[in-house]
Amino acid sequence: MEYMEALPSRQREIVDNQKNPSANKPKITWCAIARKKIIEFFAGGCADESILDNEIERLQESIESLDEKDPKKLESKIKKIQVDIDAINSFKGLHKKLEIKGVMFSKASNKPKHLDYSGVHVSVRPEILVTTKTWEHIGCLKLYLTKNSRLQDKDADFLCAVLNHYADKYLSPNHSANPKACIVIDVFGGKVFTASKNVTLHAGQIRKCCEEIHKMWSTIPKRKPINGKDDDDQLSFPQ
């Protein structure tokens, strides 16, 4: 979403980072534990809050049992664990804000398909599938777990539109995804977003941006990965 409003220099940097992910300093993966437990909570029907409470207790105990002599490393480890605790605490009760009722949730595939926009394969990766009680897929859900950055309404609307497109194409029979079942949750922001009536308009804007990316891609050189291994593009193009 950042690409759409970025300056040309930043747009090129974004595409470069996608083409050469391993040529840049590896990013720390935050909230992996919290994400896993929230998914487990949804898959269990949002009924067993002990899944969340027990994990918070386990994480707190893990902080107390840390054996690290280096003060900086200790601080870093504590911070990483604390962010997971904060994420789970922030999520508690958010599922009650979902507008759609009478549905079931299940864990999405670890190998989701890509969406194609103007020849660019875009990874969507929803974490949760939304189905009716007769197991008819009608939507999907994605978690936004960034502590220091709130998901703005406009960006959330775009993300929900992409989820709606994904559900329409790959999940829902007869392309009948329910916009209210295409959901993004800003966990730290305490907000729940669903697809709006602007799905078609947003799809057009995304295709336009992907046309630019497609043209820019070949002008960006491949850079040597930091670890010396071959790089795998995070965006790709159909053969």
C-alpha positions in Angstrom: 0.0 0.0 0.0 2.9 2.3 0.7 4.0 2.2 -3.0 0.8 4.0 -4.1 1.6 7.2 -2.3 5.4 7.1 -2.2 7.8 9.4 -4.1 9.4 7.8 -7.2 12.7 7.2 -5.4 11.0 5.4 -2.6 8.9 3.4 -5.1 12.1 2.2 -6.7 13.5 1.3 -3.3 10.3 -0.7 -2.5 10.6 -2.7 -5.8 14.3 -3.2 -5.3 13.6 -4.7 -1.8 11.1 -7.1 -3.4 13.5 -8.2 -6.1 16.5 -8.5 -3.8 15.1 -9.4 -0.4 18.3 -11.3 0.7 20.6 -8.5 -0.4 19.2 -6.3 2.5 19.8 -6.7 6.2 17.4 -9.4 7.5 14.4 -8.1 9.3 13.4 -9.3 12.7 10.1 -11.3 12.6 7.9 -9.8 15.3 4.8 -11.3 16.9 5.2 -14.7 15.4 4.0 -16.4 18.6 1.1 -14.0 19.0 0.1 -14.5 15.4 0.1 -18.3 15.9 -2.0 -18.2 19.0 -4.5 -15.7 17.6 -4.9 -18.0 14.6 -5.4 -21.0 16.9 -8.0 -19.0 18.9 -10.0 -18.3 15.7 -9.7 -21.9 14.5 -11.2 -23.0 17.8 -14.3 -20.9 17.2 -13.2 -17.9 19.3 -14.5 -19.7 22.4 -11.5 -20.7 24.4 -9.7 -17.6 25.7 -7.4 -19.9 27.8 -5.5 -20.3 24.5 -4.5 -16.6 24.8 -4.2 -16.5 28.6 -2.0 -19.5 28.9 0.3 -18.2 26.3 0.6 -14.9 28.0 1.5 -16.7 31.2 4.1 -18.9 29.4 5.7 -15.9 27.8 5.9 -14.1 31.1 7.6 -17.1 32.7 10.0 -17.3 29.8 11.1 -13.7 30.5 11.8 -14.6 34.1 13.8 -17.6 33.1 16.1 -15.9 30.6 19.7 -16.7 31.1 21.6 -13.9 29.3 24.7 -12.2 30.6 25.0 -9.5 28.0 22.7 -6.6 29.1 21.9 -5.5 25.5 21.1 -9.0 24.3 18.9 -9.5 27.4 17.0 -6.3 26.8 16.5 -7.3 23.1 15.2 -10.7 24.1 12.8 -9.3 26.7 11.5 -6.7 24.2 10.8 -9.3 21.6 8.8 -11.5 24.1 7.0 -8.5 25.6 5.8 -7.4 22.1 4.1 -10.8 21.7 2.5 -10.4 25.2 1.3 -7.0 24.2 -0.1 -8.2 20.9 -2.1 -11.0 22.6 -3.4 -8.6 25.2 -4.3 -6.1 22.5 -6.2 -8.7 20.6 -8.4 -10.0 23.4 -12.0 -9.0 22.8 -11.4 -7.8 19.3 -13.2 -10.7 17.7 -16.4 -9.4 19.3 -16.2 -6.4 16.9 -16.6 -8.5 13.8 -19.8 -7.4 12.0 -20.5 -10.8 10.5 -22.2 -13.5 12.6 -23.0 -17.2 12.2 -19.7 -18.1 10.5 -16.9 -20.4 11.3 -13.1 -19.8 11.0 -10.3 -22.2 10.0 -6.6 -21.8 9.4 -5.6 -20.9 5.9 -3.1 -22.8 3.8 0.6 -22.2 4.4 1.0 -22.2 0.6 -1.6 -19.7 -0.6 -2.0 -18.9 -4.3 -1.0 -15.5 -5.8 -3.2 -12.9 -7.3 -2.2 -11.6 -10.7 -2.4 -7.8 -11.3 -1.2 -6.7 -14.7 1.3 -9.5 -14.9 2.6 -9.2 -11.4 2.0 -12.1 -8.9 1.1 -10.6 -5.6 1.3 -12.6 -2.4 -1.8 -12.1 -0.2 -1.4 -14.8 2.5 -4.6 -14.6 4.5 -4.3 -16.3 7.9 -7.9 -17.3 8.4 -10.6 -18.6 6.1 -14.2 -17.6 6.8 -17.0 -20.1 6.1 -20.7 -20.5 6.6 -22.0 -23.3 8.9 -22.4 -25.4 5.7 -18.7 -25.0 5.0 -19.2 -22.6 2.1 -16.2 -20.3 1.9 -17.2 -16.6 1.8 -14.1 -14.7 2.8 -10.8 -14.5 4.6 -9.0 -12.6 7.4 -5.6 -11.1 7.7 -3.9 -9.8 10.9 -2.0 -6.5 10.9 0.6 -6.8 13.7 2.6 -3.6 13.7 3.0 -2.0 17.1 4.2 1.5 16.2 2.2 2.1 13.1 -1.6 2.3 12.8 -3.4 1.0 9.8 -5.1 3.9 8.1 -8.7 3.6 6.8 -7.6 4.1 3.2 -4.9 1.4 3.4 -7.2 -1.0 5.2 -9.8 -0.5 2.5 -7.3 -1.5 -0.1 -6.2 -4.6 1.9 -9.8 -5.7 2.3 -10.4 -5.2 -1.4 -7.4 -7.5 -2.1 -8.8 -10.1 0.3 -12.2 -9.8 -1.4 -10.6 -10.4 -4.8 -8.7 -13.4 -3.4 -11.8 -14.9 -1.8 -13.8 -14.3 -5.0 -11.1 -16.0 -7.2 -9.9 -18.9 -5.0 -12.3 -19.6 -2.2 -15.9 -18.7 -2.8 -18.1 -20.8 -5.1 -19.6 -18.8 -8.0 -17.4 -15.8 -7.1 -19.8 -14.8 -4.3 -17.5 -13.6 -1.6 -19.2 -11.6 1.2 -17.4 -8.2 1.7 -18.2 -8.4 5.4 -16.2 -11.6 5.6 -13.1 -10.1 4.0 -11.5 -8.7 7.1 -8.3 -7.0 8.3 -7.7 -6.6 12.0 -5.3 -4.0 13.2 -4.4 -5.7 16.5 -2.5 -3.0 18.2 -4.8 -0.3 16.9 -7.9 -2.2 18.2 -9.7 -1.9 14.9 -11.6 -4.3 12.6 -12.0 -3.4 8.9 -14.1 -5.1 6.2 -14.3 -4.6 2.4 -16.3 -1.6 1.2 -18.2 -0.9 -2.0 -14.9 0.4 -3.5 -13.6 -3.1 -4.3 -13.7 -2.7 -8.1 -12.2 0.8 -7.9 -9.3 -0.3 -5.7 -8.6 -3.3 -8.0 -8.2 -0.8 -10.9 -5.7 1.3 -8.9 -3.8 -1.7 -7.8 -3.5 -2.9 -11.4 -2.2 0.5 -12.5 0.5 0.4 -9.8 1.4 -3.2 -10.8 1.8 -2.0 -14.4 4.4 0.5 -13.2 6.2 -2.2 -11.2 6.2 -4.6 -14.1 7.9 -1.9 -16.3 10.4 -1.0 -13.5 11.3 -4.6 -12.6 13.7 -5.2 -15.5 15.5 -1.9 -14.8 16.5 -3.0 -11.3 19.7 -5.1 -11.2 20.0 -8.3 -9.2 22.2 -7.7 -6.2 24.4 -10.2 -4.4 22.6 -11.8 -1.4 24.1 -11.2 2.0 24.2 -14.9 2.8 25.6 -15.8 -0.6 22.6 -17.8 -1.7 20.5 -17.3 -4.7 17.7 -14.8 -4.1 14.0 -15.6 -4.4 11.9 -12.7 -5.7 9.0 -11.8 -3.4 7.1 -10.5 -6.4 7.2 -12.6 -9.6 5.9 -12.6 -13.1 4.1 -15.3 -15.1 6.2 -17.1 -17.6 
